[in-house]
Amino acid sequence: MLERLGMRLHPEKTGVVCLTRGGQGFDFLGFHHRKMESWKWRGRYYLQRWPSARAMRALRDKVRAATTRSRTERPVSAAVADLNPVLRGWAAYFRNGNSGRKFNVVDGYVHERLAIFAGAKHRLAGRNWTTRFTYGWITRLGVYRLTGNVHRATAHASR
């Protein structure tokens, strides 16, 4: 049918994967899809999705670019103003599914990068996680938090 339309499948992007019993999974539209076994009902598998490794890498690159040490002449609030639209849009796209763990990872990474940025800006040694750059500090800056923005969809199990 594709040949009649003058189309063909890309050999590197097209493949058949086995999803039964938690098989390898596949990436599609920025999500990694995989069947995972239920914690509550052993033997039942549910299709779950979370941001793919490529999507996580792209977000980390954007966060790193906004908080690079070469831009320490800017105030920290300007870096936060650059990050918030990116984080808000990323959370809106990936909030459907099972992205909670990945959202926690992103929040930790943003916290770490902002602590490094602020430390370099004020010429402080170390990252000062426990004393200076706490979660209260991040909250006062107004950083958009991804944690708590996941909307779970109902799914039906297969055996």
C-alpha positions in Angstrom: 0.0 0.0 0.0 2.8 2.4 0.8 4.6 1.8 -2.5 1.4 2.8 -4.4 1.5 6.1 -2.5 5.2 6.6 -3.3 6.2 6.2 0.4 8.5 3.8 2.2 9.3 3.1 5.8 12.6 4.3 7.3 14.6 1.2 8.2 16.2 2.8 11.3 13.1 4.4 12.7 10.7 1.5 12.0 10.8 -1.7 13.9 8.8 -4.4 15.6 9.1 -4.6 19.3 7.7 -7.2 21.8 5.8 -5.6 24.6 4.6 -8.8 26.3 5.9 -9.3 29.9 7.7 -6.0 30.0 9.6 -6.3 26.8 12.0 -3.7 25.4 9.5 -0.9 24.8 9.7 1.9 22.2 10.1 5.7 21.9 7.3 7.7 20.2 6.6 11.4 20.2 9.1 12.0 23.0 7.7 9.3 25.3 9.2 5.9 26.1 6.4 3.3 26.1 6.8 0.0 28.0 4.6 -2.5 29.6 5.3 -2.7 33.3 4.1 -5.3 35.9 1.6 -4.1 38.4 3.0 -3.8 42.0 -0.3 -4.7 43.5 -1.5 -7.4 41.1 1.5 -9.6 40.1 1.1 -11.1 36.6 -0.8 -8.1 35.2 1.0 -5.7 32.9 0.1 -2.1 32.1 1.3 0.1 29.3 3.2 3.0 30.9 4.9 6.0 29.4 7.4 8.5 30.6 9.8 11.0 28.9 12.4 9.4 26.7 16.1 9.7 27.3 16.4 12.0 24.3 13.7 14.3 25.7 15.4 14.4 29.1 18.7 15.2 27.4 17.2 18.0 25.4 15.7 19.5 28.6 19.0 19.2 30.5 20.7 21.0 27.6 18.2 23.9 27.9 18.6 24.2 31.6 22.4 24.0 31.3 22.3 26.8 28.7 20.2 29.1 30.9 22.4 28.5 33.9 25.9 28.5 32.4 28.7 30.0 34.4 29.6 32.4 31.5 26.3 34.2 32.1 26.8 35.0 35.8 26.6 38.7 35.1 22.8 38.3 35.0 20.8 38.0 38.2 19.5 34.6 39.2 15.9 35.8 38.8 16.7 36.4 35.1 17.9 32.8 34.7 14.7 31.7 36.5 12.6 33.8 34.1 14.3 32.0 31.2 13.7 28.6 32.7 10.1 28.8 33.9 8.5 28.9 30.4 10.6 25.9 29.3 9.7 23.9 32.5 6.1 24.8 32.3 5.8 23.8 28.6 7.7 20.6 29.2 5.5 19.7 32.2 2.3 20.4 30.2 3.4 18.0 27.4 4.7 15.2 29.6 2.3 15.4 32.5 0.0 12.6 31.0 1.4 9.2 31.8 3.9 8.0 34.4 6.3 10.8 34.5 6.5 11.4 38.3 10.0 9.9 38.7 11.4 11.8 35.8 9.8 15.0 37.0 11.6 14.6 40.4 14.9 14.1 38.5 14.3 17.3 36.5 13.5 19.3 39.7 16.7 18.1 41.3 18.7 18.9 38.3 17.3 22.5 38.1 18.0 22.9 41.8 21.6 21.8 41.3 22.2 24.0 38.3 20.7 27.1 40.0 22.9 26.4 43.1 26.0 26.1 40.9 25.0 29.3 39.0 24.4 31.3 42.2 27.6 30.0 43.8 29.6 31.0 40.8 27.9 34.4 40.6 28.7 35.2 44.3 32.1 33.4 44.2 31.2 30.8 46.8 33.1 27.6 47.1 31.0 24.4 46.9 27.3 24.1 46.2 26.1 24.9 49.8 23.0 22.7 49.4 22.1 22.4 53.1 22.8 25.9 54.3 22.2 28.4 51.5 20.5 26.9 48.5 17.7 25.0 50.1 14.3 24.2 48.7 13.0 27.3 50.5 15.5 29.3 48.4 14.2 27.7 45.2 10.6 28.4 46.2 11.4 32.1 47.0 13.0 32.4 43.5 9.7 31.3 42.0 11.1 28.3 40.0 8.3 26.3 38.4 8.2 22.8 40.0 7.4 19.8 37.9 6.7 17.5 40.9 3.0 17.1 41.5 1.9 17.9 37.9 1.3 14.3 36.7 -2.2 13.4 35.5 -2.7 9.6 35.7 -4.9 8.0 33.0 -6.8 4.8 33.7 -5.6 1.7 31.8 -6.8 -1.8 31.4 -4.6 -4.7 32.3 -3.8 -7.6 30.0 -2.6 -11.0 31.1 
